[in-house]
Amino acid sequence: MRIIALDVHRSFAQMAILENGVIRDAGKVDLERSRLLHFAQSLKPDDEVVLEATGNTSAIVRLLSPFVARVIIANPNQVRAIAWAKVKTDKIDARVLAKLHASGFLPEVWMPDEETEARRRVTAERTQLVAQMTRLKNRIHSILHAHLIPPYPGSLFSKRGRAWLEALPLAEDQRRVILRHAGEVDRLSEELAELGKGLAYKALEDPQVRRLITITGVNATVAMSVLAAIGDIKRFSSPQKLVSYFGLNPKVRRCCHVWMAPTGELRDPDSVGEPDQHGCPRGNGGIDQELNASRSSSILRTGARLRASFSTRQFPVGSGIWTPSLASSSRTVWNRS
């Protein structure tokens, strides 16, 4: 068995081959589809290929997998022998990858299948559209704020809101900027609606999505985002593993226990110098934003009494208060998948 290590770059990959305990440099291979396929045909069925995770890793893995016994993807953030090396060259990095895999110390990462990658591309596209719309809306609001114009009482980006914007007493260049941004928001809204229809059709055909939307506050979009982030849920041996993957139960960093002042106000102890007495885990995952937004929207649709009760226990993102319901939702996702 040979171990073929690839130090992957944008247009080429430096190779090192470890065979019978002897490692040697094997030159470079161009990362073009036809040339990579020609290289793959020269490999042996019992070869193992090692490379680090990067932007074009998935395409390389899918091209090489049919020709070799196994393709291993290394986590570049955990390969300390390469990431922390003082002397770094392409040949040295390729040799280190081969040696680490041969010794069994190579940190591997899971490669999603084509269906999961398609979900991730669609959800990433939707996230980018929402971010662009938010950025444009914030620019419009900043212009209005700079000219001391009070907020519009209704929906600013409706037909009435557009007429209100056109009638504002602004300089011609400022009005042109506002209308251009508003027109771009309308165009992105149409694209977002079209993308949402495609997600809805796919959600109706997916039994996993239909199970997840039975969770309170989880709609089809959130369910698709969760499934895209998880991939094959069988790779998690317990709900705790899944919660950790989302970053919802990391190690304790600081106290976030609130206390009530004599005035009845809830305060953060860090802001008033109170000693740390209670530790609360704080997550740093990205999917918790989707879960938090979905649960917040579901609370807003409930009655006033339940909403008031919930507001005493849940705090907005960034306030330093950890929301245990996010981890609870993650465990529910594991149990219902």
N, C-alpha and C positions, 0 to 999 in steps of 0.2 A: 504494500500500500504506500502510495505517495501522498504527501501533504503539500499542496500548492497554495502558497499565500500570495494574495494580491493587495498591494498598497494602491488603493484606487484614487485617481485624480479625475479631473473634469474630462479629459480627452484620452487618457492612457492609464495603464495600471502597471506598476513595477512588480515583477514576479520573483518568487524565491521557492525552490523545490527542496523539500526534506525527504530523503529516501535512504533507508538502511542506516540511519543515524548520521548521514552526511548531508549538509545543506549547501546549496549552491545557488548563485544568481542565474535567472533564466531570461533576462532581458525584459522588454516591454511589449505590451499588446495594446493596440489601438482600440478604444472603446467605441467602435462603430459596429452596428448590428452585423453586417456581413463579415467583417474581420473577426469579430468575437465568436461568431458561429464557426468560422474556419478554425479558430483556436480551440473551440470546444470539441470539435471532431477529432482533434489529436490527443484528447484526454482518454484515460483508461476508466473502465466501469468501476474499479475499486478505489479510484482517487478520491481524496477529500479536499475541497477548496475552502479557504479561509479568507475572509475580507471584513473590513470594518463597515459599520452602518454609515451611509452617507446618502446624498440626494438621488443617485442613480443605482443604488444597491439592488432594489427590487427588480429592475430590468435585467441586471447582470445575473442575479440568482435564477430568474425564470429561464434565461437562455442556457445557463450552464447545468441546471439540475438534471435534465434528461440524460446527460452524458457521464455523470459521475455518481458515486455512491451517496455523497452528502455534501451540501454547501452550508458552511457555518458562518453566521454573522456575529461579529464581535461588537460589544458595546464600547465605543471609542472613549467615553467618559470614564470607564472603569479599567481600561488597559493602561495602568499607570506606567508600565515600562516604556510605553510610547509617549503618552501624554506628558509625563514629567521628565522625559529624557533630555539631557543637556546637549547631546550630539544627535541630531535628527537628519537622516537622509532617507530617500525612498528605499534604498537597498537595505538599510539597517531596519527600518520599520517592517518591511516584508519579512525579513529574517526573524524578527521578534515575534511576529504573528505566528509563523510556523512553529517556532520553539514553544510558545505558550500553549498552542493547541496540542502539540505532541506530549507536553508534560501534564496536560489536564487542568491548567490554570487559566484558561481563556474564558472570560465572562461573556456568555452568549445572550442574544436577544431573540425574541420571538418574531417571526416574519408573518404578517397578515396575509390571508388569502386574497384572491382577486375581488371577491364580493365585498370583503371588509375594506379593501383599499378603495373600491368604488364608493362605498358609503362615506368614507373619510373625505374623499374628494368633493362629494356633493355637500356634506355638512360644512367643510372648510369654505366652499364657494358661498354658501349661505351666510356664514359668519363674516366673510369679507364684504358681502353686500350690505349687511346690517351695519358693519363698522364704517363703511363709506357713507351711508345715509346719515349715521349719527354725527360723523365729522362735518358734513355739509350743513346739517341742521344747527350744530353748535356755532358754525361760522355765521349763519344768519342771525342767530340770537345774540352773538357778540356784537355784530354791527348795530342791531337795535339797541342794545345796552349802551354802546358807546355814544349814541345820539339821544340818550335819555328818553327813549320811547318805552312806555310801559308794556308789559306782556299782553298779548292778544287774549281776550277772555275765553275764546273757544279753541278749536283745532286750527293751528296756524297754517298747516299744510293741506287744508281743504280748499274747496272753490271759494268760499267766503273769505278764508284766510288769505288766499292769493289776491283777491280783489282788495283786501285791506292793505296788503303789502304794496300793491301798485299805487295806491292812493296816498302813501306816506310822504311827508314833506322831507325828502332826502335829496342830496346832490345826485346828479345824473349818473355819475360813475358808481356811487354806492347802490343806487336802485338797480343798475345794470348787473352788479355783482350779486345782489340778493335774488333777482329774477333768474339769473343763470344758475345759481345754486338750487333754487326751487325747482327749476326745470330738470336739473340733474337728479334731484330727489324723486321727481315723478317718474323719470325713466328707470331709475333703480328700483322703485316700488313695483313697476310692471314686471321687471325681471325677477324680483323676489316673489311676486305672486305666481308667476309661471313656474319658478323653481319649487314653490310650496305645493303646487298641484302635482308635480312629478313625485315629490316626497310622499304626498298623501296616497297616490296610486300604489306606490311601492309598499307603503305601510299597510294598506289593506290586504296585500298579497302575502305579507310576512306574518306567520303565526307568532313569532317572538315579539313583534311590535304589538300585536293584539293583546298579548298577555301583559306587556309592560304598561299599556295605557289603562289597565285596571287599577294602577297605583294612583292615588289622589294627587292631582297636580301634574301628572305626566301626560303630555299630549303626544301626537305622532312625531312631531319634530324633535322633541326631547328624547323620545324613545329611540329614534334613528341615531341621534347623536350619542346616546349611551351605548348602543350596540356597535357603532363605529369605533368608539373608544375601547370597548371591551374585546371585540373580536370573538374568538372562541372562548366561551366562558368556562369550558372544561379545563382550561389551563390553570384555573384558580382552584385550589384544593379546599378552600373554606371562604365564608363571607368576609372574614377578617383580612384575607389576602386581597380580595377585591377592594375593600375599603382602603387598604394601604396603597393599592395601585392608583386609586383616585386621589391619594394624598390627604385623606380626611382624618387619619389618626397618626400623624407624625409624632416625634418626641416632643415633650413639653418644652416650650421656649420661655414663656413668661406667664404670670398670673393674669387672668382676665375675669376675675370674680368681681362683680359689681357690688356696691354697697349703697345704702340709702342714707343720704345726708339728713340732718334735722329738718331741712326745708321740704323733704319728701322727694328730692331729686336723685335719680340714679346716676352714680358717678363711676368712672373707671379709676381704680386705685393707682394705676401708673401715672395718671395725670395729676394726682393730688399727693403723691408721695406715700401712699399707704403701703405697708409691708406686704410682700407676697405671702399668701397663706393657702391659696387654692390654685392648682395648676390645671390649665385647660389646653388640650391639644388644638393646634391650628393647622388646617390643611392648606396645601399650596397647589392642589391639582386644578386643571382647567375645567373638568366636567362639573365640579361643584357649583360653578356659576350657572350652568344650565339647570341643575337641580334646585338651586336656591331661587332662581327666577320662576321656575314652574310652581314651586310651593308657595311663593309670595303671591303669584297670580291666583292660585286656588284660594288662598286666604281672603283676598280682596273680594271674591265672589261669595263669601260666606256671610252669615248674619253679623250684625254689629256687636252683639255680646261676645260671640266666639272670636271675632276679629280683635276686640279689645283685650280679651284674655290672651290671645296669641302674641299681641304686641308687648306684653310684659315679659315674655320669655324669648322672643326672637328679635334680633337686632340687625340692622342693615349691614351689608358687606363693607368691611373697612373700619368698623367701629371697635374692633378688638374683641368682639364677643363671638365665640365659636357656636355654631348651630348644630346641636346633636342630631337634628332631624335629617341632615344630609347623609350622615353615616347610616342612619336608620333606613333611608331610601335606598342606599347602596346595598344593604343587606337584603332588602326586599327584592331588589333587582336580581340578586343571586338566587334567592329562594324561588322566584317565579320564572326563572329561565331554564 
